[in-house]
Amino acid sequence: MELLDSLIASGQIVLVMAAFVGVEIVVLVAYWHRTGRGVAPIALLLNIGAGGSLMLALYTIASGMGTPATALCLLGALVFHVADLAQRWVR
C-alpha cells in the first residue's frame, strides 16, 4: 500500500497508467490487423490520444512541470478530440 500511496502522491501513477494504455494500443491494433475486427487503428489512436493527453496534463500538474506544459497537453487533448469527432461525424 505504501508503494501505491507513493505513486499517487508523486504523480508517477499516471506514467504507470500510460504504460498500460501503450500495451492496450499494441494489443488492439494487432488484433485488428489479424482479424479485421475491433476498432480501426486511426479511430483508436484519436480516441486514446485525447485521453492520453489529459493523463499527461494531470502528470504535469502533479509533478510541478508548470503551466506551459499543462497547457500544451490540454491543447493536444483538444486537437485529438476534435479530430476524433470529425472522423466519427456522420454527414
C-alpha positions in Angstrom: 0.0 0.0 0.0 2.9 2.3 0.7 4.1 2.0 -3.0 0.6 2.9 -4.3 0.5 5.9 -1.9 3.9 7.0 -3.2 3.0 6.6 -6.8 -0.2 8.6 -6.4 1.5 11.4 -4.3 4.3 11.8 -6.8 2.1 11.6 -9.9 4.0 8.6 -11.2 0.8 6.6 -11.2 0.0 8.4 -14.4 3.1 7.0 -16.1 2.1 3.5 -14.9 -1.3 4.0 -16.4 0.2 5.3 -19.6 2.3 2.1 -19.9 -0.9 0.0 -19.6 -2.5 2.2 -22.3 0.5 1.6 -24.5 0.1 -2.2 -24.1 -3.6 -1.8 -24.8 -2.9 0.0 -28.1 -0.4 -2.6 -29.3 -2.8 -5.5 -28.5 -5.9 -3.8 -30.1 -4.0 -2.8 -33.2 -2.5 -6.3 -33.6 -6.0 -7.8 -33.1 -7.5 -5.5 -35.7 -4.7 -6.3 -38.2 -5.0 -10.1 -37.6 -8.8 -10.4 -37.7 -10.1 -7.2 -39.3 -12.5 -6.8 -36.3 -12.5 -4.3 -33.5 -11.6 -0.6 -33.6 -9.8 0.6 -36.6 -6.3 2.0 -35.7 -7.0 5.6 -36.6 -10.2 5.7 -34.6 -8.4 4.0 -31.7 -5.4 6.4 -31.8 -7.5 9.5 -32.0 -9.6 8.4 -29.0 -6.7 7.3 -26.9 -4.7 10.4 -27.9 -7.4 12.6 -26.4 -7.5 10.6 -23.1 -3.7 10.2 -23.1 -3.2 13.9 -23.4 -5.5 14.5 -20.4 -3.5 12.0 -18.5 -0.3 13.7 -19.3 -1.8 17.1 -18.3 -2.6 15.5 -14.9 1.0 14.3 -14.7 2.4 17.8 -15.5 0.3 19.2 -12.7 1.2 16.5 -10.2 4.9 16.8 -10.9 5.0 20.6 -10.9 6.1 21.0 -14.6 4.3 24.3 -14.9 1.5 26.0 -16.8 3.0 25.9 -20.3 3.5 22.1 -20.2 0.0 21.6 -18.9 -1.5 24.0 -21.5 0.3 22.1 -24.2 -1.1 18.8 -23.1 -4.6 20.3 -22.9 -4.2 21.7 -26.4 -3.2 18.3 -27.6 -6.3 16.8 -26.0 -8.4 19.3 -27.8 -6.8 18.6 -31.1 -7.3 14.8 -30.7 -10.8 15.3 -29.5 -11.8 17.5 -32.5 -10.1 15.1 -34.9 -12.0 12.1 -33.3 -15.3 13.9 -33.6 -14.6 14.8 -37.2 -13.7 11.2 -38.0 -16.9 9.9 -36.4 -19.2 12.7 -37.7 -22.0 11.3 -39.9 -22.6 13.5 -42.9 
